[in-house]
Amino acid sequence: MTAPVLLLALAMSAQAQAPAPPGGGQQRDLKFTREPAAPVVKPGESVTIPRSYALVVGISEYPKLPPQGQLRFPARDAAAIYAALISPEGGQFPPENVRRLIGRDATLANLREALEKWLPSVSKEDDRVVIYFAGHGFVSGGKAYLAPYDIDPANIPGTSYPMERLGRVIGTDIRAKWKVLLTDACHSGAITPEADTRQINASLLQLDRSLFSLTASRDREQSFESEIWGGGHGVFTYYLIKGIEGEADENRDGVVTADELGEYVRVNVRRDTQARQNPTAERGSYDPNMILAYNPARAPAAPLQPPKFGSLVIESNMDGVEVFVDGKSQGIVNRGKPLRLPGITPGVHVIQGVRMGYEPDGPREETVYPGQETTVTLRIVIPRTRKRSAVDAFNEGMEYYQKGFEKNYLKAAEFFRKALNEDPKYSQAALYLGRAYHALYDYDRARKAFEQAIAIDPDYAEAQASYGGMLLDVGDLDAAIRHLTAAWQRDPANSLTPALLAQAFTRKGAYEEGAKHAREAIRLNPGHAEAHFWLAEALRFSRRCADAIPEYQQYLKLSDFDSKLAGKLNYYVLGYLAGIGRKKRAAQTDIWRELQFMANFGLCDCERISRRFDAAAGWCQRALRLDPADLYAHYALGLIFTEKFNESSSAGYLSAARAHFEKVIEINPDTGEAERSRAYLARIRQVVTQLSAGGAAP
């Protein structure tokens, strides 16, 4: 029997107008009265999370569909699902194991590759596999299809993904420990007839009888999306996210199981839509206790009674206020446009509203009652003012900081500390203090300063990005990805953040994700040199040297400035992008030289692989001018000159190869390259002996 697959939230959003939320508790006709399941994990026990993979797909705009076929929130849904899956207090998926196809990336070809090649190639019998799809579904010729970004309504069978095929892939090709299909089949009645809706839902429910299959609605119902759910979500997906974050943990053991998530979503969706949308489960031979999410912080010492759910309605007197509930961002609230957060566990919750440049409202405690709405009014009224002495100290620190080099960073840190002592709420001073310590390799102090900046202003995207950059340097790549993702969600127009994400994923070996983020950074800013560099690295390690070479060359072109200037450039611009374990910080010239070296070496490696040895030798020799003691460049030149000898039988190439292999051993005799260099040297000695004796070179 084929092992199960976790197929989470196959969500197809729509533009259908959502019903207004119920006006009072008496209209909510469902009572949560069933007995809670026995805990999956007992107090004090640990939980083992299986290796996990996910495919997250979200499509809001379809170029070939009419205006009434365009959707509002699938891309936002997909981004929120991704954040919930990679959260250490949610799905606990390694970020490099989650592939995203959002918007124009969600083509039919990419969907096929991810479903039919990537997932089957990586998944094993004991794994979890998640697939989330937010978009349209259609019927043609009596068969149901998922609609990719490039669907042509005039040729649905040829430009869409058949659900029948999806069933075969899930049932036979993708292996994993658990299998769950959650389908948010939200259709616009203007483009999808009722009969098609019924067939699409029926097809999804019948994909594989071994699934725990949960669709967003019954076969003749539409699903709804609206701003009333968390500022803009499909109602089904909104409750999936809340459930994964822990609200579905009915028995309070820290684990969200399939049964718990299904019941939580069913109760809340039906209540919010006044029973116009009814999530429906097709129960197969699934494990009802499969772990969909785990948050140990939510597990008390003893089981609690099952909660009934309430709602928070957040109002604000100002636009652009970010709302935090129990320390987690819930979105942005604007004046006159409340943010509604249903499905909240009853009890005391900590609420805070923040906006850059103002004193926050909160944190303060608010009580949520079962079956009721709790309205919280945030008042952001006090502009944050700075003491003149603090501002003067900060400005003086910036003068030193912008000069670069170790002695100036030390002086800058002194003034930034002084500014914070004068004004403990000076988040900019904390940010630049963190950057100065980062430049000095003082990672413990840098971490504390970055965390202080974020604690002062939780919506400080620049601080999140800087902290993520520091975490890249210390090798905490998963935490870096989480902070960088948070920064990107707050400031999606900043090209630096996806460039840093490109580095993080490339260093984790997730080269496709690395390349995707690098391309996004280049789209935002074609002149972003380091984005071209990390795109080249991702392509080279993916064995796509033909594509990598022009990206390396573009990086070198864009970064071709006087190296003396590098020490004066802002650290934030050139910093954080070297990584790869080379510690030459505290002088930006070193960062510049580091990336220059790596680009030249990358070109050398690609040309060598392509057997263009003369070009390869030139690039490696340029790399060694930047770093004469690099073992790998010497080893590559040894290989190159060996190949040149094989082509020409010129003894001069043997002499050059021998010199570079000897240098490898001198630099580090304990590496694999050194061991192979010894073997090459032994062979070179044999050949030299034969040549000296007048024999033919083999």
N, C-alpha and C positions, 0 to 999 in steps of 0.2 A: 504494500500500500504506500502511496506517495505521502511523504511527511507533510505536515501542515505549514502554511505560510501566514504570517501576520500581514493582512492586507487592510491597512487602516484608512478609512475615510476616502472612499472613491466618491468625491463630492462634486456635483454638477450644479453650480449656482445659477440663479436666474434673476431677471429684472422685474419679476412679478411684485406688485405692491404688497408689502407685508401688512397684516392687520394691525390695528392699534393695540398696544398691550392692554390687558384687562385693567379696568379701573379700580377694582378692589378685590380683596381676597375671596369674596363670595362668588365671583365669577370663575374661580379656578376650581374646576370640578374634580380634579384628581386628589386623592388623599394617599399620602405615602405611609401605608400601614403595615406592609409586609415585614416579616421578621428578617433581621439582618443575617447574612451568611456568616458562617464560622470564619474566624480570621485565617488568612492564608499563612501569615507569619505571627508567631506568638511574641509577646514582649521579651526583648533581649535577644531574639534570634536574628541572624543575618539573612539577607535576601540575595540570591545569586541571579544576576541579570544575564540572560544569554547574549551571545554576540548578535548584533542587530544591524540591519540594513534598511534603508527607506528610500522610496522614490516619491517626491513631492511635486505635484503638477498643478499649476493654477493658470487659467486663461480667462481674462476679462474681455479682451477685444479680439474680434475675428475679422480680419481684413475683407473677407469675401461675403460676410453676412450683412443683412440690412441693418439699419439703426436699431430696430426693435429687437434684434438678436444680440446686441452688445450687452455685456454684464457689468456689474459695478464692483463686486468685492472678491472674486475668486483669487486674484493675486494677493490681496491683503490676507485672505483666509490662509493661503498657502504659506505666506511668510510667518503667520502666527503659529500654524501647525509645526513648521520647521523649528521655531524657537522653543515650543513646548516639547518637541521630541528630543532636542539636544540638551535640554535643561537637566542639570544634576538633581533637580527636584521635580522631575517629570519623567519623560521617556528614557533618559539616560543613554541616548544613542550617541556614539562617537560622531562628531561632525563630519569627518571625512567619509563616513559610511552613509551619509544622507545626500542623495543626488537631487538637485532641484531643476525642474523644467518649468519656467515661468514665462508667460507672455510669448514673445517671438521665439524663444528657445524650445517651446513645446510643440515642435513640428511632428508630423507623422513619423519621419525617419528617426528622430531622436527618441520618440516614444517607443518605437519598435526596438531600437538598440538597447534602451534601458530595460525594457520588459523581457526581451527575448535573448539578449546576450549578457548584459551586465549582471542582472539579478541572478540568472541561472549559473553564471560563472563564479559568483562569490558566495552564494548561500550554501549552507551545509545543514545536515539533518537536525542539529541542536540549536539552530538560530531562530531569531525573529526577523521577519521581513514585513515592512510596511509600505503600502502604496496608497498615496493620497492623490485624488484627481478632482480638481475643481474646474468645471467648465460645462459644456453642453453635451447632450446625447441626442441622437437622431435615429429614425427608422427608415430603411429603404429596402424595397423588395421583400418585405416581411422579415427583415433581419435588423437587429439593433446594433448601433455603433457609438463609440466615444468620438467626440469631435476634437481633433487637434487644432492647433493654431492655424494651419494652412488648409483647413477643410474647404472644399469647393462644393457648394450646395447643388451644383449641376451634376456632380459626380461623387455622391456620398460613398458608395462602396469602394471607389478607387482612392479616396483621399481621407478615409477615416479608419479607426481601429475597430475591428469587429469584436463584439462582446463574446461571441462564440469562440473566437481565437483566444481572447483573454482567459476564458475558462480553461482551455487546453493548457495554456502556459502556466496558469496557477496550479492546475491539477497534476501536471506531469513534469514540468521543467524546473520550476522554482522549488527548492527544498528548504525546509525550516521546521522548527519545533511546533509552532502554533500558526493557526490560519484564521484571520478575521477579515471580513469584508464589510466595511461601513460605507454606505452609498448615499451621498447627498444629491439626489436626482432632482435638481431644481430647474423647472422648465418655464420658459416664457410662453404663455398660451397663444401669443400672437404668431409664433413660428412653429410650435409643436402641437399637433392635434392631440386630443384626449386619448385616442386609441394608441398613438405612439408612446405617450407617457406611460400608459398601462403596460405596453410591451417592453419598454426599456426597464422599468422597475422589475417586471417579472423575469426578464433575462438576467439581470444582475443577481437576483435572489437565487437563481437556479444554476449559477456558474459551476458550483462544485458542492456536492452534498456534505462534504467534510468540513465546510466553512461554518463559522458563526457569522451569519450574514445579517446585517442590520441596514435597512434602507431608510432614507429620511422620511418617506411618506408611503401611504398605501398606493395601490396601482393607479387610482383615478385622481389622485390629489397632486397639487403642486406643492413645492417647497418655497420658502420665502427668504429673502434677504432684505436687510434694512439697516439704517443707522441706529435704530433703537437697541440693537444687540451689540454692545461693546463699542459703539461708535461706527460700526459698519462691518457686518458679517452676515453670512447665511446663518439662520437660527440653528440649524443642525450642527454646522461646523463650530459655531460659537460654543455650544454645549460640549462638543467633543474636546475643544481646547480647555474649557473650564474643568471638564472631567479628568483629562490627562494631568492637569496641574494639581489635582488632588481633591477637588470638590466631590468627585464621584466615590471617594473612599468611604463607603457607607458604614463598614464595621470598624473603621478607625485603626487599621493595622498598618497604615502607611502604603499599602498596595492598592492599586486600581486594577481590578480584574475585568474580564470580558463581561461577565454578568453585571457587575456594578456599573460599568460604563454604559451598557445598554439600558439598564433601568433608569439611571440618572438622565440620560439623553431623552428617553421616551417620556418620562414624567414631565420634564421641563419644557420640551418642545410642544407637547400637546397642550400644556397649560398656557404657554405664551401665545399660542395661535388659536386659543379657544376651540381646540379639538378639530381645527381645519387641516392640521398636518399631524399625522400619526406615524411616527417611526415604527417600522415593522421588522420583526426578526424571523428568519427562517432557520430553525435550530437543526444543526447537523450533529456530527460526532465530534464536536470540538470540546476542548477542556475548558469548562466554565471558570476555572481558577487561573487561566493563563495571565501572566503579568504584563499589563500594558504600560504601567508607569509605577514608579516607586519613589516616595518621599519619606525617608525615615523620621524627619522632623515632625510629621503629622501623626506619628504613632504614639499614643499615650501609654502609660504604664498598664492600664487596664482598658478593655473594650468599653465603648460608650454606646448609648442607645442610638438608634438610627436617626439622623437629622431630618427635619423638614426644611425646605429651602425658602430663603427670602431674597430680597433684591435691594441693591443700593442704587439710588438715583443721585448723581453728582451734578450739582449746579455750580456755576462760577460767575463772578462779576467781571471777568476779564477773559479775552481770547488767549488761546495757546497755553493753557495751564495743563501740565501733565499730572495725571492722577496716579497715586501709588496706594495700593491696598495690601497691607501686610508686607510691605517692602517690595512688591512687584508692580511694575508699570502696567496700567490698565488702558492707557490711551490718552488722548487729548480732549479736553472739554473747552468749549467756547461759550462766550456770553450768550444767553438766550437759547442755547442748544444743549440741554442736559445730556450727560453720559449715563446710560442705563446699564447696570451690571446685574442681571438676574442670576439665579442659580447659586447664591452665596450661602455657605453654611451658617446657620444661626449661631449667634454668640457675639463676642466682642471682637472687633476688627480695628486695626490701626490705619487711619486714613491720613494722607498728606497730599497737598497740592503745591506744586513748585513751578516757578517761572523764573528764568534767568533775569538777574538784575533786581529781584524783589525778595523780600523776606517771605519764606514759605508759610502757608497755612497748615499748621500741624507740625509733627505728627500728633494726632489726637485719636482717642478711642470712640468708636460708635458701635452701638449694639444693633445687630440684625435679628429680627424676629421671624419665626416660621410663618410662611404664607403672607408676609407683609412687606411693603416697600419702606425703606428707611431713606429719607431724603437728607442729603448732606450738602450744605451750601458753603463753598469755599470762597473766602474773601482774601484776595491778594491786593493789598492796599499800600504797603509800606515799601517805597523804593529803598533798595539797599544803598546806604551811603557809606563812604569810606572816610576814615580819618585822614587828614592831610598828611600826617607823618607816615601812615601806612602807604599811601599812594606815592609819596616821595621815595620811600625805601624800595618799593616795587619798581619804579621807573629807573632808579639807580642800578638795581639788580639786572634789569633788562639791558642796560648799556653794556654791562660785563658779559651777560649771557650771549648777546649777539656777536661778540668778538670771537667766540669759540676758544678752544684749547683749555687744557686742564686748569691752569692758574686762574683763568677768567671764570670758569664754571664754579670753582671754589669760592671766589669772591661773590659771584651772583647768588649762590646758595645762601651765603651769609645775609645778604640783603633781603632775599625772599623770606627767610626765617624771621627777620626783623619785621617785615610787613605783616606776617601772620601773628606775631606776638602783639602787634599794635591792633590788628583787626582779625580775630579768629575766624570770621566768616568770609575772608578774602579768598574766594575759590581760585581766582587766577593766580594768586601768589602760591597757593598749594600746588596748582598744576605745574607752574614753571619751576618750583622747587623739586617736584618729582622729575621733571625733564633734566634739570641740572644734575641731580643725583644719578639719574640713568646714564648721563654722559660720563660720569665718573665711576661707573661700575658699582656704585653703592646701591645694590638692588633692594636691600631691606628698607633703607630709608626712602628710596624712590617709591616702593610699593605703598608705604604708609602715607606718603604725600599724595599720591594719586587717589588712594582710597579716601583721604581727607577731602580732596577736591570734589569727589563724587558724592560724599556724604553731605557736603555743604550744598551742592547743586546737583541733585540726582539726574537732571535732564541735561547735564553738561556733556554734549556729544564729543567735544574735543578732548575732554578729560578721559572719557571712555576709550577713545581711539588711542590716546597716548599710553594709557594703562595697558591696552591690548598690545601696543608696540613693545612695551617693556617685557610683557609676558612672553612675547616671541623670543626676545633675547635670552631669557632664562630657560626657555624650552618648554614652558607650560602652554602648549599649543591649543589644547582644548579650551582652557580658560581664556586665552587670547581670542579665540574665535567667538566665544560668547560675548565678550566685551566689545569686540569690533562689530559684531552683528547688532548689538544694542546701539552702538554709535551710528551705524549705517541707517538703521530704522529712524533715528532721530534727525539725521542729516543726509538724506539720500543723494544730494548733489555734490558731495565732497568726494573727489576722485581718490584721495589718499586712503580712505578706509577700504574700498575694494582692492586697492593695490596691496595693502597690508594683509587682507584676507587671501589674496593670491599667493603671497609668501607663505602664509600659515598652511594652506592646503597643499601647496607644492612641497613644503618640507615634510608634511605628513604622508607624502606619496599619493595624495588624491589629485593627480595631475589634471584631470578633466575639470574638476571644480576650481583648481588653481588657474587654469587657462580661462575659464568662464569669468572669474572675478577680475582677472587682468584685463580682459577685453572690455568689461564694463567700465573699469577705470579709464581705459583709453577712449571709450565712447564719450565719457564725461569730459575728458581732457586729453586730446590727442598728443599734446606735448609733455605728458607725464612720463618722463624717461624711465623711472623705476618700474612702472607698469609694463613697459615693453620688455624690460629685463626679465621680470618674473614670468611673463608670457613665454619668452624664449626658453627659460629654464624648464617650465612645465612641458613645453613642446619637445625639448631635447630629451628629457627623461621619459617621454612617451614614445621615443624613437621616431620623432617627426622632424628630423634635422632640416629637411628642405624648407619647412615652415619656420623653424627656429632661427635660421641664419639671418633672414631680413630683420627679425625682431631684435637680435643682438646688435646688428648694424645700426638700426634705428636708435637703440639705446645709446650706443657710442656717439652717434651724431648729435643727439639731444644733450648729452652730458659732456660735450667737447668744449670745456672751458679751461682756463688757466688753473692748474691745480693749486696755485697759491690762493686763489679766490675761495677754494673749498673750505678752508678753515674759517672763513668769515660768513659763510652762509648759515641760515637758520638751521639749527640741529633738527628741528621737526621736519624740515623738508628732506634732508639727506639721511637722517637717522632712521633707525629701526629697520632698514631695508637690507642690511648686510647679513646678519644672522649667521647661520651655517657654522656656528661655533668658533669663529675667528674673533679674538679679543684684541681689537686695536682701537678701542673707543677713546674718548676724551680728547680727540683731535679729529675734526671733521675731514681733514685731508686724508686720514686713514680710511674713513668710510668711503670716500670717493675713490681712492686707489683700490680698495677692496672690490667694489663693484666693477671698476674698470678691469681689474685682473680677471674676475669671474666671467665677464663678457668675452674677453679675449680668449680665455681658456675654453669657454663654451663653443666659440667659433672654431678653435683648434680641434676640439673633440669631434664636432660635426663634420668638418672637412676631412679629418682622418677616417671617420667611419665611411665617408663617401669616397675614400681612396684618392682624394686630391691632396697628395702628400706635400707638394710644394707650398700650397696655400696654408695647409695645416701647420707646417713648420713655422711659417711667418707669424701666424697668430700666437702659437705657443711661445715663440721668442719674445713677442711683445708682452705676453703675460709675465714672463720671467723678468723683464725689465721692471715691472711693477712689484714683483715679489720673487726675488732671486732664489729663495729657499723653499719654494713650493715643490713638494715631493711629486705630486701628480703631474705637473707640467713637465718636469724632468723625465718622468716615466713615459709620458706620451711622446716626447721628443725621441727618447730611446727607441720606441716602437716605430716611429715615423722614419728615422734614419735606417733602421733595420730593413724596413720595406723598400726604402730607396736603394739600399745595397742590393736587395733581391732583384730590383728592376734593372740596375746598371752594372753590378759587380764592381763598383768603384770602391776601393779600399778606404777612401776618405770618409765615406758614410759609416763604415764599421768603427772607425776611430771616434767619430762624433757620437754614435750610439753608445759605445763603451763609456765615454765620459759622462753621459747623462745617467746610465744605469748605475755607475759608481757613485754619482751624486745622490741617487735615491737611497742607496745603502748608507751613505754618510749621514743623510738627514735623519733617517729613522730605520735602523736595521731590523726592527721587529715587525714590520708590516708585511702584508701579502705581496705588495708591490716590490718590496726589497727581496723577498724570497724568489719571486719570478725574475727579478733583475739578476740574481746570482745565476739562475739557470741560463739566461740569455748571455751573460758574460762567459760562462763556461763554453757555450756554443761558439761565441765570437772567437775565443782563444783557439778552438779547434780549426775554425775557418782560417784564421790568421796563420796558423802553423801550416795548413795546406797551401795557402798562397805563397808563403815563404819558401816552401819546398818545390814550388812550381806546379802544384796540383791544381786541378780545376775546382773552383768553388762550387759546392753543392747547391 
